Amino acid sequence: MTTKNNYLLDARVILNRDSLTIDVELQLQHGEVIAVLGPNGAGKTSLLHALLGWLELESGWIMVNGEVIDSPDTDSYVPPQHRPFGMVFQDGLLFPHMSVEKNILFGAGKDFNLKPLAESLQVSELLAKFPSELSAGERQRAAIARSLAARPKVLFLDEPFSALDIQGKRRGRSLLKEALAIEVSGCLMVTHDLVDAFTLADRVMIIEGGKLTQFDVPDRIRSRPGSEWIADLVGWNYYEGIGEGSVVTLPHGTTIFTAQDDLDGPTSISINPASVSIFKSQPSGSPRNTWLSSIQNIEILGGRARVSLVGEIDICADITTVAANELRQSISSEVWVSVKATEVDTQR
């Protein structure tokens, strides 16, 4: 840990939570939005609570603009109420006895100008109402406005749109993105929604089992998933095996050829379903990555179809809906699956 850095938030959170050991390090830049994704019980909310001071660190540090606000190793500690953070919960938690205006102004300074913030989150027409008179989306926007009005250096969001319908989520994302650009130095958002993460975030953190498994820009998360859970999340095929030269051998013996020629040892593979081809008869030219499979399921996803195949290798393919209609009569029948070596992405 060094206090000489240019990060808005620099933290390493180490603690035990029930049977889970959490050890996560992160750096948040000024003006940056980071989304935190992971399976249930991975430690995402515990990370937020530790940063807020609601859970005690066993080791590590929390710094804001180079100033230490929590470090067990140096006996530094700033109480939760004095940390420069704002928090928005899933259900907003507005004060029921206060109007929207009074809720928003509760933590704001005397010279705070409410109008720009109210307009950016479209709550101007709601200021005289009470929380019981608001829809779920209106309550959430009012809660976000209340947190932003306190001028936090970092805003924490925990599943901000989970209670909203699809239209409400779309509108909420748009308004939040505009408000964050105007009002906040940085934001850390826990979510299960991939669209929330990829729409709002500059970078995405993946936490699994209390550990950071991938931390990158959305495009890299989408195109190079670093674990099986991430691959499932973004819809890619993922395998782990032993690499030797240009070949990766999976645990059950299937070999996958790659465009690499220097593999040596444990290797993970990800394959875009759009790169998987399906043939009713064995393709000519003897492509190296060709397997006999059977179609298990066909699911329409927007303008594409996701085909699940089982066999020597279980794999998913994305094809056109026209091609999918032609294959529907072949469910449970044998087909051939092919992937070019150049379309196999490897990570060591």
Sequence and secondary structure as in RCSB ss.txt:
>XXXX:A:sequence
MTTKNNYLLDARVILNRDSLTIDVELQLQHGEVIAVLGPNGAGKTSLLHALLGWLELESGWIMVNGEVIDSPDTD
SYVPPQHRPFGMVFQDGLLFPHMSVEKNILFGAGKDFNLKPLAESLQVSELLAKFPSELSAGERQRAAIARSLAA
RPKVLFLDEPFSALDIQGKRRGRSLLKEALAIEVSGCLMVTHDLVDAFTLADRVMIIEGGKLTQFDVPDRIRSRP
GSEWIADLVGWNYYEGIGEGSVVTLPHGTTIFTAQDDLDGPTSISINPASVSIFKSQPSGSPRNTWLSSIQNIEI
LGGRARVSLVGEIDICADITTVAANELRQSISSEVWVSVKATEVDTQR
>XXXX:A:secstr
  S    SEEEEEEEEETTEEEEEEEEE TT EEEEE  TTSSHHHHHHHHHTSS  SEEEEEETTEEEEEGGGT
EE  GGGSSEEEE TT    TTS HHHHHHTTS TT  HHHHHHHTT GGGTTS GGGS HHHHHHHHHHHHHHT
  SEEEEESTTTTS HHHHHHHHHHHHHHHHHH SEEEEE S HHHHHHH SEEEEEETTEEEEEE HHHHHHS 
 SHHHHHHHT EEEEEEEEETEEE TTS EEE S S EEEEEEEEE GGG EEESS  TT  SSEEEEEEEEEEE
ETTEEEEEEEESS EEEEEEHHHHHHHGGGBTSEEEEE  GGGEEEE 
